[in-house]
Amino acid sequence: MPERKPRKDAARNREAVLAAADALFARRESPEDVTMADVAAAAGVGKGTLFRAFGDRAGLLRALYEARMEPVRQAVEAGPPPLGPATPPRDRVPALLDAVLCFKLDNRRLALALEEGGSGSPYRAEHYERWHGLLRAVLEQVPGLTDSGFTAHALLAAVRADLVEHLAGDEHIPREAMRAQLANFVTGVLASSPREG
């Protein structure tokens, strides 16, 4: 029985840290302005607690990203069309990329901080590998489409956080225009493979 209290405290601390980090990233202009000390102070925990729970800043960013991404992940894994697994591949690929784009637009600073986190190649990050694997698997179901691995990389390049930030922030492209441009791009890529029948 004595073990339950630390588990509850740890879970409560984790939630407090994620909520504090979420609020800080939403308020600050640059992701780099948010430090581990800022997060610890805002969450009311010691820095040691923060480092034990998340390892480092990159670990905290990953945890926050995953927490925000959870509803999208659930929709992709078990939800209805257009994101869910029962969706035909030519419809699902654009929907998946639109979901990634919308997520990054809604979480611009966090996505940018995670992708620029300096923790090695962004292509080896767990979230990237997960999206790439999913897209590759769906693209393999598109008749006549060759090299699904490369195509998945190329499509994901269109929703990189730095590009999304540039288009939304520097070029001031409205959200719906960006979504339409991405849909047209994906449709063009998929149109290069012949349809069945």
C-alpha positions in Angstrom: 0.0 0.0 0.0 2.7 2.6 0.7 3.7 2.6 -2.9 0.4 4.1 -4.1 1.0 7.6 -2.6 4.2 8.2 -4.6 2.5 7.0 -7.7 -0.4 9.4 -7.2 2.0 12.2 -6.4 4.1 11.4 -9.4 1.1 11.3 -11.7 -0.2 14.6 -10.2 3.3 16.2 -10.6 3.5 15.0 -14.2 0.1 16.5 -15.0 1.0 19.7 -13.3 4.3 19.9 -15.2 2.7 19.2 -18.6 0.0 21.8 -17.9 2.6 24.4 -16.8 4.8 23.7 -19.8 1.7 23.9 -22.1 0.8 27.3 -20.7 4.3 28.6 -20.9 4.8 27.5 -24.6 1.5 29.1 -25.5 2.5 32.5 -24.0 6.1 32.8 -25.0 7.1 34.1 -28.5 10.0 31.7 -28.9 10.2 28.1 -27.7 13.7 28.7 -26.6 12.4 31.2 -24.0 11.0 28.4 -22.0 13.5 26.8 -19.6 13.3 23.8 -17.3 13.5 26.2 -14.4 10.5 28.2 -15.7 8.5 25.0 -16.0 9.4 23.7 -12.5 8.5 27.0 -10.9 5.2 27.3 -12.8 4.3 23.7 -11.8 5.3 24.1 -8.2 7.8 21.3 -8.3 11.6 21.1 -7.9 13.9 21.0 -10.9 15.0 17.5 -9.6 11.5 16.2 -9.9 11.3 17.6 -13.4 14.5 16.0 -14.5 13.6 12.7 -12.9 10.3 12.6 -14.7 11.3 13.7 -18.1 15.1 13.4 -18.3 15.8 16.7 -20.0 14.1 19.5 -22.0 13.8 17.3 -25.1 12.1 14.6 -23.0 9.6 17.2 -21.6 8.9 18.5 -25.1 8.3 14.9 -26.3 5.9 14.2 -23.4 4.0 17.4 -24.0 3.8 16.8 -27.7 2.5 13.2 -27.1 -0.1 14.4 -24.6 -1.4 16.9 -27.1 -1.3 14.4 -30.0 -3.2 11.7 -28.1 -6.7 12.5 -29.6 -5.2 12.5 -33.1 -3.4 9.2 -32.4 -6.6 7.6 -31.2 -8.5 8.8 -34.3 -5.8 7.4 -36.6 -5.6 4.0 -34.8 -9.3 3.2 -34.2 -11.4 6.1 -35.4 -13.9 6.5 -38.2 -13.0 7.8 -41.7 -11.3 9.8 -42.9 -8.4 9.2 -40.4 -9.3 5.7 -39.2 -8.0 2.5 -40.7 -11.1 1.6 -42.7 -10.6 4.6 -45.0 -9.5 3.9 -48.6 -5.8 4.9 -49.0 -6.3 7.6 -51.5 -8.7 9.3 -49.0 -6.7 8.5 -45.9 -3.3 9.9 -47.0 -4.6 13.5 -47.5 -6.6 13.3 -44.3 -3.5 12.1 -42.3 -1.4 14.9 -43.7 -4.1 17.5 -43.0 -4.3 16.2 -39.4 -0.6 16.7 -39.0 -0.7 20.2 -40.6 -3.6 21.3 -38.3 -1.9 19.9 -35.3 1.3 21.8 -36.1 -0.7 25.0 -36.8 -2.4 24.6 -33.4 0.9 23.8 -31.7 3.3 25.9 -33.7 5.8 26.7 -30.9 5.8 23.3 -29.4 6.2 21.5 -32.7 9.0 23.9 -33.7 10.8 23.4 -30.4 10.6 19.7 -30.7 11.9 19.5 -34.2 14.6 22.0 -33.5 15.5 20.3 -30.2 19.0 19.4 -31.1 18.5 15.8 -30.0 19.9 14.3 -33.2 18.3 13.9 -36.6 14.6 14.8 -36.7 14.1 11.8 -38.9 15.0 9.5 -36.0 12.6 11.1 -33.6 9.9 8.7 -32.4 7.0 10.8 -33.5 8.5 11.2 -37.0 9.2 7.5 -37.3 5.6 6.7 -36.3 4.1 9.1 -38.9 6.5 7.9 -41.6 5.7 4.3 -40.8 2.0 4.9 -40.9 2.1 6.9 -44.2 4.4 4.4 -45.8 2.0 1.5 -44.9 -1.0 3.4 -46.3 0.9 4.4 -49.4 1.9 0.8 -50.0 -1.9 0.1 -50.5 -2.1 2.7 -53.3 -2.0 0.7 -56.6 0.9 1.6 -58.9 2.6 3.9 -56.4 6.3 3.1 -56.2 8.8 3.8 -53.4 6.3 4.4 -50.6 9.1 5.1 -48.2 10.5 8.0 -50.1 7.0 9.3 -50.9 6.2 9.3 -47.2 9.3 11.3 -46.5 8.5 13.8 -49.2 4.9 14.3 -48.0 6.0 14.7 -44.4 8.5 17.4 -45.6 5.5 19.5 -46.6 4.3 19.6 -42.9 7.7 20.2 -41.2 7.3 22.6 -38.3 9.8 25.1 -39.7 8.0 25.2 -43.0 4.6 25.5 -41.3 6.0 28.3 -39.1 7.5 30.1 -42.2 4.2 29.9 -44.2 1.9 30.8 -41.3 4.2 33.4 -39.6 6.4 34.9 -42.3 4.2 34.6 -45.4 0.9 35.0 -43.4 -0.8 32.3 -45.4 -4.2 31.7 -43.8 -4.9 28.3 -42.3 -7.6 27.2 -44.8 -5.4 28.3 -47.7 -2.5 26.3 -46.4 -4.8 23.2 -46.0 -6.1 23.6 -49.5 -2.5 23.9 -50.9 -1.4 20.8 -49.0 -4.5 18.9 -50.3 -3.7 19.9 -53.9 -0.1 18.8 -53.4 -1.0 15.4 -52.0 -3.6 14.9 -54.7 -1.0 15.6 -57.3 1.4 13.1 -55.7 -1.2 10.4 -55.5 -2.4 11.1 -59.1 1.0 10.0 -60.4 0.0 6.4 -59.7 -2.7 4.8 -61.8 -6.1 4.0 -60.3 -7.4 0.5 -60.1 -10.0 -0.7 -62.6 
